[in-house]
Structures are given as C-alpha cells and as structure tokens.
Amino acid sequence: MKKLAYFSTVSLFFLLLITSCSKESNEDINDKEYSFKTAKKNGDVIQMKDKIYNVKKMNSFIDKYNSNKGGSVRLTKYNEKSEPVIIDLMVNLDSDPHRVHYDIDYSHSKIKGNNGEMLSNTQCKSIKKVEDSSYINYSLYGCNEIHDTVLLFKYPK
C-alpha cells in the first residue's frame, strides 16, 4: 500500500513538472507582444531600427534555396513602437521550379496588410541578396502581380 502511495505521489509530481514546463514554452510561442528578447531567443532574423541581428541565418536560408534544399527562417521586423511584424519564409520544394512560401503575421502590430488582414501569404519565385554601392538588400522576386518585388530588409554597408 505504501508503494502505491509513493508511486502515485512521484507520478503526480512528474506530471505537474512536465505540465508546468510545457505551459511556459507555450507562453513564449504565443507571447502577444513577441518581444525582442523572445525573437532573439527563438533565433529570428531581427530588424529593429537600423540594426539587423542574426543576418547569417538569412544568408544560410538563401544558400539552401539556391542549392534546392528545404529550409525556413523567421524575420521579425519591429516598427518605431517596437511592435513586431513576423515574416516566415520556407522553401517549397513541392513546386517546380521551387519557390519561397512567404507568410506575414500582423497580429502583434497595429500595422495591417493591404486589405486590413492580420495574416497574409503568397509564394515567390526567388529570394536574393543584392549589394549596391550603399546597401545590402534582401528581397523576394516574382511574388504576385501587385508587388512583384518585396524588400524584406536592407542595411548600410
């Protein structure tokens, strides 16, 4: 009888421990504010003011795209009020030629999409890093009839 009580107590303890850990990580994912700290912890490419963080992850994503490999990257762009617009990019190898799937989440920001939507998505034909005399530009090309080219971000050399 004592073994059963001990086993029940230990089992309940581990169940509570697992549940509390799961709840904590779900709060990070669903963080309404999606803070800079959360974005950095998640490994996002981040644009805040004139600074870009984790740009190597975007370069790696472009390399994977150019090598016909799958991959994904999240870009979080903060406006002047530190409100994020979250952009998820994923290589779609199911299409021929492969494309970049482009999802935008405006739900954490007062900024909304072209038609006031909170979420938007499309597919683009390519993604490129282009350097000119002053800036390094990261853009999507061949996205749709309205916006053929989408500038993801740029920063000074």
C-alpha positions as CSV (number, residue, x, y, z in Angstrom):
1,M,0.0,0.0,0.0
2,K,2.9,2.3,0.8
3,K,4.5,1.6,-2.5
4,L,1.3,2.5,-4.3
5,A,1.0,5.8,-2.4
6,Y,4.7,6.6,-3.1
7,F,4.3,5.7,-6.8
8,S,1.2,7.9,-7.1
9,T,2.9,10.8,-5.4
10,V,6.0,10.6,-7.6
11,S,3.9,10.2,-10.7
12,L,1.8,13.3,-9.8
13,F,4.9,15.3,-9.1
14,F,6.4,14.5,-12.6
15,L,3.1,15.1,-14.3
16,L,2.9,18.6,-12.7
17,L,6.5,19.3,-13.6
18,I,6.0,18.3,-17.2
19,T,2.8,20.3,-17.4
20,S,4.3,23.5,-16.0
21,C,7.3,23.3,-18.3
22,S,5.0,22.8,-21.3
23,K,2.9,25.8,-20.3
24,E,6.0,28.0,-20.0
25,S,7.2,27.2,-23.5
26,N,3.7,27.7,-25.0
27,E,3.6,31.2,-23.4
28,D,6.8,32.1,-25.3
29,I,5.3,30.9,-28.6
30,N,2.0,32.7,-28.1
31,D,3.6,35.8,-26.5
32,K,1.2,38.5,-27.6
33,E,3.9,41.1,-27.6
34,Y,6.5,38.9,-29.2
35,S,9.3,40.9,-27.5
36,F,12.8,41.4,-28.9
37,K,14.1,39.0,-26.2
38,T,11.6,36.3,-27.3
39,A,12.6,36.8,-31.0
40,K,16.3,36.6,-30.2
41,K,15.8,33.5,-28.0
42,N,13.9,31.9,-30.9
43,G,16.8,32.6,-33.3
44,D,14.8,35.0,-35.6
45,V,16.5,37.3,-38.0
46,I,15.5,40.7,-36.4
47,Q,15.3,44.2,-37.9
48,M,15.0,46.8,-35.2
49,K,15.6,50.4,-36.2
50,D,18.6,50.4,-38.5
51,K,20.1,47.2,-37.0
52,I,19.9,43.6,-38.2
53,Y,20.5,40.7,-35.9
54,N,21.2,37.1,-37.0
55,V,21.7,38.0,-40.7
56,K,23.8,34.8,-41.1
57,K,20.6,32.8,-40.8
58,M,19.1,34.7,-43.8
59,N,22.3,34.0,-45.7
60,S,22.1,30.4,-44.8
61,F,18.4,30.3,-45.9
62,I,19.3,31.8,-49.3
63,D,22.1,29.3,-49.7
64,K,19.7,26.4,-49.0
65,Y,17.2,27.9,-51.5
66,N,19.9,28.2,-54.2
67,S,21.0,24.6,-53.5
68,N,17.5,23.2,-53.9
69,K,17.4,22.3,-50.2
70,G,14.5,22.7,-47.8
71,G,14.7,25.3,-45.1
72,S,12.9,28.0,-43.2
73,V,13.7,31.2,-41.4
74,R,11.7,33.8,-39.4
75,L,12.2,37.5,-39.9
76,T,10.8,39.8,-37.2
77,K,10.6,43.5,-38.1
78,Y,9.9,45.9,-35.3
79,N,8.4,49.3,-36.1
80,E,9.1,52.6,-34.2
81,K,6.7,51.5,-31.4
82,S,8.5,48.1,-31.0
83,E,5.5,46.3,-32.5
84,P,6.6,43.2,-34.5
85,V,5.5,42.1,-37.9
86,I,6.5,38.4,-38.2
87,I,7.5,37.0,-41.6
88,D,8.0,33.3,-42.0
89,L,9.9,32.1,-45.1
90,M,10.0,28.5,-46.2
91,V,11.5,26.8,-49.3
92,N,8.7,25.0,-51.1
93,L,10.3,22.1,-52.9
94,D,7.0,20.7,-54.0
95,S,6.7,23.2,-56.8
96,D,8.7,23.0,-60.0
97,P,10.7,25.3,-60.0
98,H,10.9,25.5,-56.2
99,R,9.6,28.7,-54.6
100,V,9.7,30.6,-51.4
101,H,6.5,30.5,-49.3
102,Y,6.0,33.8,-47.6
103,D,3.7,34.2,-44.5
104,I,3.2,37.5,-42.8
105,D,1.7,37.9,-39.3
106,Y,0.5,41.4,-38.5
107,S,-1.5,40.3,-35.4
108,H,1.1,41.7,-32.9
109,S,1.1,45.1,-34.5
110,K,-1.3,47.9,-35.4
111,I,0.1,47.7,-38.9
112,K,-2.1,45.5,-41.1
113,G,-1.9,44.0,-44.6
114,N,-3.0,45.7,-47.8
115,N,-6.7,44.8,-47.2
116,G,-6.5,45.1,-43.4
117,E,-5.8,41.5,-42.9
118,M,-4.0,40.1,-39.9
119,L,-2.4,37.2,-41.8
120,S,-1.2,37.1,-45.4
121,N,0.7,34.6,-47.5
122,T,1.9,34.1,-51.0
123,Q,4.7,32.3,-53.0
124,C,7.6,34.0,-54.7
125,K,9.8,32.7,-57.4
126,S,13.1,33.6,-55.8
127,I,15.0,35.3,-52.9
128,K,18.2,37.3,-53.4
129,K,20.8,39.2,-51.6
130,V,21.8,42.2,-53.7
131,E,24.6,44.6,-52.9
132,D,24.8,48.1,-54.4
133,S,27.2,50.9,-53.5
134,S,25.5,51.8,-50.3
135,Y,23.3,48.9,-49.1
136,I,22.9,45.2,-48.9
137,N,19.3,44.4,-49.9
138,Y,17.4,41.1,-49.2
139,S,14.4,40.8,-51.5
140,L,11.8,38.3,-52.8
141,Y,11.0,38.4,-56.5
142,G,8.1,37.2,-58.7
143,C,5.6,37.2,-55.8
144,N,2.4,38.4,-57.5
145,E,1.0,40.8,-60.0
146,I,0.6,43.7,-57.5
147,H,4.0,43.5,-55.8
148,D,6.4,41.6,-58.0
149,T,9.4,42.5,-55.7
150,V,9.2,42.5,-51.9
151,L,12.1,44.2,-50.0
152,L,12.5,42.1,-46.8
153,F,15.1,44.4,-45.3
154,K,18.3,46.4,-46.2
155,Y,21.1,47.7,-44.2
156,P,24.1,50.0,-44.9
157,K,27.4,48.5,-45.9
